[in-house]
Amino acid sequence: MLIVEILMTIFAWRNGWKWLGLIPLGTAFGIGLILGASGMDPSDMGQLLWIDGLAVVALVVMLVKKGPKWEEPTKNSKTDN
């Protein structure tokens, strides 16, 4: 599942979301890492599935919808001396 999420993040980046496409994967990974390191019982890991599911839904939305328009910095000929 992690490989699929990484691929979806890459495609979201290329779809125009840039760094915003990293938020779902980073958030889900960070929460899982913190809860896993806190000594959570492995039988309770099923609670983390909804967090992973939300990340997948967010990535699917990013893949379907085009990313926001990012303005490219333009050179102003008056400031270039």
N, C-alpha and C positions, 0 to 999 in steps of 0.2 A: 504494500500500500504506500509505503514511503517513496518508492521509486516513481509510482504514478503521480503522487503529489508533487514531487520535484519536477517531473516533466510538465505537469499542468502549470507550475509556477514559471517555468521557462517560457512556455507558450503565452502565458499571461503577460510576461515581460515584453515579449515580441509583439503582442497585440496592442501595445501602447500603455500598459499600466505601469511600466518601469518599476520603481522601488515600492509602489503600493502593492504590487503583486507578491511581494515577500512577506507582507503582514500576516496573512492567514497561516502559512506554513510556519513562520517564525513563532507566532503566538501559540499554535498547537504544540510545536516542538518544545517551546519553553515551559509551558504549563505541564506537559508530560514529564519533562526532565525534573522540574521542581517537585512534582508529586512523587515521582519515582525515587528521587534522592531523599525524600522525607520519610521513607520507610513504609510507604503504603503497602498494604497487604496485596499480593498478586491476585487474589480472588476478587478484589474490589476494582481491578483495572477496567472492568466493563463500564464503569462510570466515565471513563475517558473516551469511550466510543462516540458520545454525543459531541465532544469537543472536536474530535477528528472529523466527524460528519459535518459539523459547521464549517470547518476549514475547506472541506471538499466542495460543499455547496457554494461557498464564497468564491473558490477558484473556478467553478463551473460558470458562475455568473460573470466572472471576469473574462472567461473565454468566449462567452456568447456575446457580451457587450463590448464595444470598442472602448479603449481607454480614453482618458481625458486628453485634450489637446495641450501639449506642452509648448510654450513659446520658446523659440530658439533665440538666444541673445544675438542681436544684430549690431554690426559695427556702425557707429556714427562717424561719418567722414569729418565732421567738425571737431571731434575729440581726438582723432588720430593725427598727430603732428609728426 
